[in-house]
Amino acid sequence: MSRDRPALRRHEPHTAPDDAAASSLRFIRETMARTGTFTAVPGWGGVAMGVVALAASAIAARQSTVNDWLSVWTATALVGVVIGAWTTWAKARRGGAPLLSGQGRKFLLGLLPPLLVGVALTLAVYAYEVGPTGEYFARGGAADAVASYRLLPGAWLLLYGAGVASAGMFSVRLVPLLGSLFMLLGALALLAPAAWGDAFMAAGFGGLHVVFGVVVARRHGG
């Protein structure tokens, strides 16, 4: 009559309790970073960017040359980047959320490509002018001419909205909605009279940033 033999004991490498605990904590943190949402979206930073954009739209509308108009919006974009970067970093640090790893890194990688496309498109549009019969030639600098730069407000709103919507897939629900509204405004700006460009910029970069910034600040801690 056969007898069951005891199972062979496998020789496993010895792991110190402290090392095992540290490994488990590291695994939990990495798992949470992969599955969580990026909550360091700066609500009050969005409000500040919106106020700057509202002031810039009023100033840009009074400019008489392409260079001056573009200088106003370029300076506004740089100020907005500084405000957004600093307030995002501050909120992430205050909440202990990782900024350049996990969902924070995905958020930034989703936002950057459309913004870089916007920079390239701006340089291309600025370099050339569209003539009355559709031909391209080097820009002369007159703001009241038939100008290709008048396409820029719609293109900027569309590309910024695409970046926010893409990055918002890794963040709170309000962010993709904000991106979609930016894209809607951009599409309307391309179809509307060119003279309304600054008004659309004020509604998008100003109004949407202020409204959504307040909502994000109240619901998600600043």
N, C-alpha and C positions, 0 to 999 in steps of 0.2 A: 504494500500500500504506500502510495507516494505521499510525501509531506511537503506542505508549502514552505518554501524557503523565504526567509526575511529579505526584503528589498535591499539591494546593495546601496550602501551609503555613499553619496557623492561627496567628493572633497571640494568644497567651495572656498574661495579665498577669504581670509578673515578680513572683515571691515570693522574699523573702530566705530563705536556708537556715535561719536561726535561727527565723524566724516559722513556717516549714513544720514544723520539728521541734517547736516549742511546740504548734502546732495538732494534730499527730499525738499527742503525749502527752496533751493535753486530751481528745481523742477516745477514747484507750485508757482513761483514768481514768473517763470517763462511761460507756463500755461496760461496764467492770468493775462500776461502781456499779449499773447496771441489771440485770445478769445474776447478780451475786453474792448471797450471803445475809448477813443481818444477824447478825454473830457477837458483838456486844457485849452479849449477854444476860448479866447479872451472876449468876454461880453463887453466890459467897459473899454477895452481896447478897440472893439468895433465901433462903439459910440464915438470915441475920440477920432478914429479914422473918418467916420461919417461927418463930423463937424468940420474937419479940415477939408473934406471934399466939397461940402456946401460952400465954404468960403472960396475955395479954388474955382468953382463953377461961376461964381459971381465975378471974380477977377478975370477969368479966361474969356468970358463973354465980352469984355471991354477991350480986348486986344485987337490991334489992327493988322498985325503981321503973323504969318505962320510961325516964325521963330519964337515970337513972344508967347503966342498961344500954347505952342508945344512946350516951351520952357516952364510955363505955369503948371501944366499937367505932369511934366517930368518931375519937377520938384515935389509936387503933391504925391506922386507915386513913391518917391524915395522916402518922404516923411511917413507915408502909410506903411511902408515895409519896416521902417525902424520901430514905429509904434506897435505894429503887429508882432514883430519878432520879440521885442522886449516884454510886452504884456503876456505873450504865450509862454515865454521862458519863466516869467515871474509866477504865473498861475501854476505851471507844471511843478516848479520848485516848491511852491506853497502846499500843493496837494500831494507831493511825493510821487508824481506820475513821471514815467520815463519819457523824455522828449525826443531823443535820437535813437530809440530802440523800440521794438514792438509796434504798436499802433501809431505812436507818434511819428516814427520814421515813415510808415506807409502814408500817413496823412500828408507829410511834406512831399513825398515822392509823387503823390497824386496831384498835388497843387502846382508843383514846379513846371512840368512840361507845357501846359497851356500858357503859363505866364511867359516862359521863354519864347514860345511861338509869337506871343503878343509883342515882345521886344523886337524880334526879327521882322515881323510884319510892319511895325512902326517905322523901322529904319528903311525898309523897302519903299513904303508909301511916301516917306519924307523925301527920299532921294529923287523922286520923279513926280512930274505934274501931268495931269490928263488935260489935253487940249480940247477945244470945242468940238472937234470932229473925232475925238477918241484916241488921238495919237499921244504918245508919251514923249516928254522932253524934260530936261533938267529944270528943277524948281527955280522960279524967279523970286518967290518970297511974298507975293501979294496975297493977303488973306481973303480978299473978295473976288478972286479969280475962280474959274472952274477948277476946283482943287480936289485932288485925290485924298488929301488929309481929312476931308469931311466924312470919309468912311470910317475914320478911326474910332469915334465914340461907340458906334455899333459893334465894331470888331473887338474893342477892348472889353465892352460889357459881355459879349458872347464868350470870349476866351476866359475872362475872369470867372464867369459863371460856370463854364465847363470845368475849370480847375477846382472851384469850391465844391461843385457837385461830385466830382471824382474823389476828392479828398474826404468829402463828407460820408462816403461809404464806410469809413472807419471811425466815424465820430457820431455825435448825437443826432437825432432825427432832424432837428431844425437846420442843420448845415446843408444837407442835400436840397431841402426846400429853398433855402436862400440861393443856392447855385442855380436852381431852376428858374427862379424869378429874375435873376440877373440875365440868364439866357433869353428869357421872354422879352425883357426890356431891350436887349441888344438887337433882337430880331425886329422889334418895332422901330428902333432907332434907324436901322438900315432902310426901312420902308418909308419913314417919315421925312419931311423936308429937312435938308441938311442944316438949316439954321436952328433946328431944335436940338442939335447935338449936345450942347452944354446943359440944356434942361434935362435930357435923359441921363447925362452923367450925374447931375445933382440928385435926380430921383434914385439912381442905382447906387453909386458909390457914397452918396450922402444919405438919402432917406432909408434905403434898405439896411445900411450898416447901423444906423442909429436905432431903428425899430428892432431889428433882430439882436443887436447888441444888448439892448435893455432886457429883452426876453431871456436871452442866454444868461445874462448876469443874474437875473432873479431865480432862474430854474437850476442853474448849474454852478452857482457859487462864484460869481465875479467874472 
